[in-house]
Amino acid sequence: MTASFTRRAALAVAAGGIALAPFASLAQPAWPQQRPIRLVIPYPPGGLADSFARALAEGLGERLKQSVVVDNKPGGSLIIGTDAVAKSQPDGYTLLLGSVSSLAINTGAFKKLPYDPVKDFAPVSLTFRTPLFLMVAPSVPANNVRELVAYAKANPTALSYASLGYGSSLHLSGELFKTLANIDIAHVPYKGTTSAIPDLLTGRVSMMFDGGALLPQAREGKVKMMAVTSAKRVPALPEVPTMEEAGVPGYEMDFWFGIVAPAGTPAPIVERLSRAIAEVEAQPAFRARLAAFPVQYETTTPQQMSDTLRRDIGVWQKYLHDYKVEPQ
């Protein structure tokens, strides 16, 4: 009897559990009502990436009816913040503002990464592309790219350029400049543009390829803006020549940014986020907030972002090989 009772009791409990399971799930708040969403930025405060992330976070918060909190985790050539998201719970409450640097370039710039950009992330949407601007310290005796190249050749050890670390887009932009112009410039890595800017303005470092953080100083004449890295001039700054126009044939670079989540994040959450990002970026008020930056907005489906990432991993590995940037 005891055994029979135990079996009956177990069956009753199991049946009750099955019956109650839907009600238990219904009692849980639907995403994203449980808690704020964290948007990790592997850059320090200030500059284009941070400004964009804060504007996007505000817009997403309004549409998702939940706070989106920006969390700056700079350093380590973007690896620290990127890896933190890769190892986060795939529940829709942790996102990353990734980029071609952190998700594609780093695969070729480092012998071993703590994350796999394909296996460890769920692409959500591209967000924008941007060129870089060649900014030169006011103390450097050159007023355009041709004069800068001539000065570098006449003074082989005199110039240096800042970057956000080995393998970053700023680093590779400098290396491409060195290769195509056949000059030697020392690489000086920084944790972020906000720490590099004071050294550039005072001449401790000679130049930097910048995504927009230095545009106010350039407009005020505190730094020399010599060229843009895109194939065409930026409409908002039509007076700034491309690198090719300025005297470096073959120079062309622009860089994408996008939102990713940890791998395993439920597809309905990823799809909802992708749609919400597109809605935010379509708003005139959102674009007006970032009008000072030379961004080209580009939202995609998760699959389109995945295709872009996989393609660009191969593209940048070839770039790194061709320009003899050895993995660290």
C-alpha positions as CSV (number, residue, x, y, z in Angstrom):
1,M,0.0,0.0,0.0
2,T,2.8,2.3,0.8
3,A,4.4,1.8,-2.6
4,S,1.0,2.2,-4.3
5,F,0.3,5.3,-2.4
6,T,3.7,6.8,-3.2
7,R,3.2,6.2,-6.9
8,R,-0.3,7.7,-6.7
9,A,1.0,10.7,-4.8
10,A,3.9,11.2,-7.2
11,L,1.5,11.1,-10.2
12,A,-0.8,13.6,-8.5
13,V,2.1,15.9,-7.8
14,A,3.4,15.5,-11.3
15,A,0.0,16.2,-12.8
16,G,-0.4,19.2,-10.5
17,G,2.9,20.5,-11.6
18,I,2.1,20.2,-15.2
19,A,-1.2,21.9,-14.7
20,L,0.4,24.7,-12.7
21,A,3.4,25.2,-15.0
22,P,1.6,27.6,-17.5
23,F,0.2,29.7,-14.6
24,A,3.7,29.9,-13.1
25,S,5.1,31.1,-16.4
26,L,2.3,33.6,-16.7
27,A,3.2,35.0,-13.3
28,Q,6.6,36.0,-14.6
29,P,6.9,39.5,-16.0
30,A,7.4,39.5,-19.7
31,W,10.7,40.9,-21.1
32,P,11.8,43.5,-20.6
33,Q,9.6,44.4,-17.5
34,Q,11.7,42.5,-15.0
35,R,14.6,44.9,-14.7
36,P,16.6,47.6,-16.6
37,I,18.6,46.6,-19.7
38,R,22.4,47.1,-19.6
39,L,24.1,48.4,-22.8
40,V,27.8,47.9,-22.5
41,I,30.1,50.3,-24.3
42,P,33.8,49.2,-24.6
43,Y,34.8,52.8,-24.9
44,P,35.2,55.6,-22.2
45,P,32.7,58.3,-21.8
46,G,32.8,61.0,-24.6
47,G,33.2,60.6,-28.3
48,L,31.0,59.2,-31.0
49,A,30.4,55.6,-29.7
50,D,29.4,56.8,-26.2
51,S,27.2,59.7,-27.5
52,F,25.5,57.4,-29.9
53,A,24.9,54.7,-27.2
54,R,23.3,57.2,-24.8
55,A,21.0,58.5,-27.5
56,L,20.0,55.0,-28.5
57,A,19.5,53.9,-24.9
58,E,17.1,56.8,-24.3
59,G,15.1,55.9,-27.5
60,L,15.0,52.2,-26.7
61,G,13.9,52.9,-23.2
62,E,10.9,54.9,-24.5
63,R,9.9,52.2,-26.9
64,L,10.4,49.2,-24.6
65,K,9.0,50.9,-21.5
66,Q,12.1,50.0,-19.6
67,S,15.3,51.8,-18.6
68,V,18.3,51.1,-20.7
69,V,21.5,51.9,-18.8
70,V,24.8,52.6,-20.5
71,D,27.8,50.9,-18.9
72,N,31.2,52.0,-20.1
73,K,33.8,49.2,-19.9
74,P,36.8,50.5,-21.9
75,G,40.3,49.1,-22.3
76,G,42.2,46.1,-23.6
77,S,41.7,47.0,-27.3
78,L,37.9,46.8,-26.7
79,I,38.3,43.3,-25.3
80,I,37.3,43.9,-21.7
81,G,33.8,45.2,-22.4
82,T,33.2,42.8,-25.3
83,D,34.2,39.7,-23.3
84,A,32.0,40.8,-20.4
85,V,28.9,40.7,-22.6
86,A,30.0,37.4,-24.2
87,K,29.9,35.8,-20.7
88,S,26.6,37.4,-19.6
89,Q,23.3,35.6,-19.3
90,P,21.4,35.4,-22.6
91,D,18.2,36.8,-21.2
92,G,17.9,40.1,-23.2
93,Y,19.1,42.2,-20.3
94,T,22.7,42.7,-21.4
95,L,23.6,44.1,-24.8
96,L,26.9,45.3,-26.4
97,L,27.6,48.2,-28.8
98,G,29.9,46.1,-30.9
99,S,31.9,47.3,-33.9
100,V,34.0,46.1,-36.8
101,S,37.0,46.6,-34.5
102,S,35.8,44.5,-31.5
103,L,34.1,41.8,-33.5
104,A,36.0,41.5,-36.8
105,I,39.4,43.2,-36.7
106,N,40.4,41.8,-33.3
107,T,40.1,38.2,-34.7
108,G,43.1,38.9,-36.8
109,A,44.9,41.4,-34.5
110,F,45.3,38.9,-31.6
111,K,46.5,35.3,-31.6
112,K,43.9,34.4,-29.0
113,L,40.7,36.2,-27.9
114,P,38.6,35.3,-24.8
115,Y,35.5,35.4,-27.0
116,D,34.5,34.1,-30.4
117,P,32.6,36.9,-32.3
118,V,30.5,34.4,-34.2
119,K,29.8,31.7,-31.6
120,D,29.5,33.9,-28.5
121,F,27.1,36.6,-29.8
122,A,23.6,37.0,-31.3
123,P,23.7,39.8,-33.8
124,V,20.8,42.2,-33.5
125,S,21.3,45.1,-35.9
126,L,23.9,47.3,-37.5
127,T,23.4,50.8,-36.3
128,F,25.7,53.2,-38.3
129,R,28.9,53.5,-40.3
130,T,31.4,56.3,-39.9
131,P,34.7,57.4,-41.5
132,L,37.6,58.7,-39.5
133,F,39.3,62.1,-39.7
134,L,43.0,62.7,-39.7
135,M,43.6,65.2,-36.9
136,V,47.1,66.7,-36.5
137,A,48.5,68.6,-33.5
138,P,48.8,72.3,-34.0
139,S,52.6,72.1,-33.2
140,V,53.3,69.9,-36.3
141,P,54.8,72.1,-39.1
142,A,52.4,70.9,-41.8
143,N,49.1,72.3,-43.0
144,N,47.9,69.5,-45.3
145,V,48.6,65.8,-45.9
146,R,51.2,66.3,-48.6
147,E,53.2,68.6,-46.2
148,L,52.7,66.1,-43.4
149,V,54.1,63.2,-45.5
150,A,57.1,65.4,-46.6
151,Y,57.8,66.3,-43.0
152,A,57.6,62.6,-41.9
153,K,60.1,61.6,-44.6
154,A,62.5,64.4,-43.7
155,N,62.2,63.5,-40.0
156,P,61.8,59.8,-39.8
157,T,61.4,59.6,-36.0
158,A,59.7,62.8,-35.3
159,L,56.0,61.9,-35.6
160,S,53.7,59.6,-33.7
161,Y,50.0,58.7,-33.8
162,A,47.5,57.8,-31.1
163,S,45.1,54.9,-31.2
164,L,42.6,53.0,-28.9
165,G,45.0,50.1,-28.6
166,Y,46.6,47.4,-30.8
167,G,44.3,46.2,-33.5
168,S,41.7,49.0,-33.1
169,S,40.4,50.9,-36.2
170,L,42.5,53.9,-35.2
171,H,45.6,51.7,-35.1
172,L,44.9,50.1,-38.5
173,S,44.1,53.5,-40.0
174,G,47.6,54.7,-38.9
175,E,49.3,51.6,-40.2
176,L,47.5,52.0,-43.6
177,F,48.7,55.6,-43.7
178,K,52.3,54.5,-43.0
179,T,52.2,51.8,-45.7
180,L,50.6,53.8,-48.5
181,A,52.6,57.0,-47.8
182,N,55.8,55.1,-47.2
183,I,56.6,56.9,-43.9
184,D,57.5,55.9,-40.4
185,I,55.3,57.1,-37.5
186,A,55.4,55.7,-33.9
187,H,52.2,54.0,-32.6
188,V,51.1,55.3,-29.2
189,P,48.1,53.3,-27.8
190,Y,45.6,54.9,-25.4
191,K,42.7,53.6,-23.4
192,G,40.3,56.0,-25.1
193,T,40.0,59.1,-27.2
194,T,39.3,61.2,-24.1
195,S,42.7,60.4,-22.7
196,A,44.5,60.9,-26.1
197,I,42.9,64.3,-26.9
198,P,44.9,66.3,-24.3
199,D,48.2,64.8,-25.6
200,L,47.2,65.6,-29.2
201,L,46.3,69.2,-28.4
202,T,49.6,69.8,-26.5
203,G,51.7,68.0,-29.1
204,R,52.8,65.1,-27.0
205,V,51.4,62.9,-29.8
206,S,51.5,64.2,-33.4
207,M,48.2,62.9,-34.9
208,M,45.2,60.7,-34.6
209,F,42.5,59.2,-36.8
210,D,39.4,60.3,-35.0
211,G,35.7,59.3,-35.3
212,G,34.3,62.7,-34.4
213,A,35.3,63.4,-30.8
214,L,37.7,66.1,-32.0
215,L,35.4,67.9,-34.4
216,P,34.6,70.7,-31.9
217,Q,38.3,71.3,-31.4
218,A,38.9,71.2,-35.2
219,R,36.2,73.8,-35.7
220,E,37.8,76.0,-33.1
221,G,41.2,75.7,-34.8
222,K,42.7,73.8,-31.8
223,V,43.7,70.9,-34.0
224,K,44.2,70.5,-37.8
225,M,41.7,68.4,-39.6
226,M,43.5,67.3,-42.8
227,A,41.4,64.6,-44.4
228,V,38.6,62.1,-44.1
229,T,39.1,58.3,-44.7
230,S,35.9,57.7,-46.7
231,A,35.9,57.3,-50.5
232,K,33.8,60.5,-50.8
233,R,33.7,63.8,-48.8
234,V,31.3,64.0,-45.9
235,P,28.3,66.2,-46.8
236,A,28.4,68.0,-43.4
237,L,32.1,68.9,-44.0
238,P,32.5,69.4,-47.7
239,E,35.7,71.4,-47.3
240,V,37.6,68.3,-45.9
241,P,39.3,66.3,-48.7
242,T,39.4,62.5,-48.8
243,M,42.8,60.9,-48.0
244,E,43.1,60.1,-51.7
245,E,42.4,63.6,-52.8
246,A,44.9,64.8,-50.1
247,G,47.7,62.8,-51.7
248,V,47.5,59.2,-50.4
249,P,46.2,57.1,-53.4
250,G,44.3,54.0,-52.5
251,Y,43.4,55.1,-48.9
252,E,39.7,54.3,-48.1
253,M,38.2,53.1,-44.8
254,D,34.9,53.3,-43.0
255,F,33.8,51.4,-39.9
256,W,30.5,49.9,-38.7
257,F,28.9,49.7,-35.3
258,G,26.1,47.5,-34.2
259,I,24.2,45.9,-31.3
260,V,24.8,42.3,-30.3
261,A,23.5,40.2,-27.4
262,P,25.0,37.1,-25.8
263,A,24.6,33.9,-27.9
264,G,21.4,32.0,-26.9
265,T,19.3,35.2,-26.4
266,P,15.8,34.2,-27.4
267,A,15.0,35.0,-31.0
268,P,11.8,36.9,-30.2
269,I,13.8,39.3,-28.0
270,V,16.5,39.7,-30.7
271,E,13.8,40.5,-33.3
272,R,12.0,42.9,-31.1
273,L,15.3,44.7,-30.3
274,S,16.1,44.9,-34.0
275,R,12.8,46.5,-34.9
276,A,13.0,48.9,-32.0
277,I,16.5,50.1,-33.0
278,A,15.2,50.8,-36.6
279,E,12.3,52.8,-35.1
280,V,14.6,54.8,-32.9
281,E,17.1,55.6,-35.7
282,A,14.3,56.7,-38.0
283,Q,13.2,59.5,-35.6
284,P,14.3,63.1,-36.7
285,A,14.9,64.0,-33.0
286,F,17.4,61.1,-32.6
287,R,19.3,62.1,-35.7
288,A,19.3,65.8,-34.6
289,R,20.9,64.8,-31.3
290,L,23.9,63.3,-33.3
291,A,24.0,66.0,-36.0
292,A,27.6,67.0,-35.0
293,F,28.9,63.5,-35.9
294,P,29.5,62.2,-39.5
295,V,27.4,59.1,-39.1
296,Q,25.7,57.1,-41.9
297,Y,22.7,55.3,-40.3
298,E,22.3,51.7,-41.3
299,T,19.9,49.3,-39.5
300,T,19.6,45.7,-40.5
301,T,17.9,42.4,-39.7
302,P,19.8,40.1,-37.3
303,Q,20.7,37.8,-40.3
304,Q,22.0,40.7,-42.3
305,M,24.3,41.8,-39.5
306,S,25.5,38.2,-39.1
307,D,26.3,38.1,-42.8
308,T,28.2,41.4,-42.6
309,L,30.2,40.2,-39.5
310,R,31.2,36.9,-41.1
311,R,32.3,38.6,-44.3
312,D,34.3,41.3,-42.6
313,I,36.2,38.9,-40.4
314,G,37.8,37.5,-43.6
315,V,38.2,41.0,-45.1
316,W,40.1,42.4,-42.1
317,Q,42.2,39.3,-41.6
318,K,43.4,39.9,-45.2
319,Y,44.0,43.6,-44.5
320,L,46.1,42.8,-41.4
321,H,48.1,40.3,-43.4
322,D,48.6,42.6,-46.4
323,Y,49.7,45.5,-44.1
324,K,52.0,43.3,-42.1
325,V,50.2,43.8,-38.7
326,E,51.4,40.8,-36.7
327,P,48.9,39.2,-34.3
328,Q,49.7,39.9,-30.7
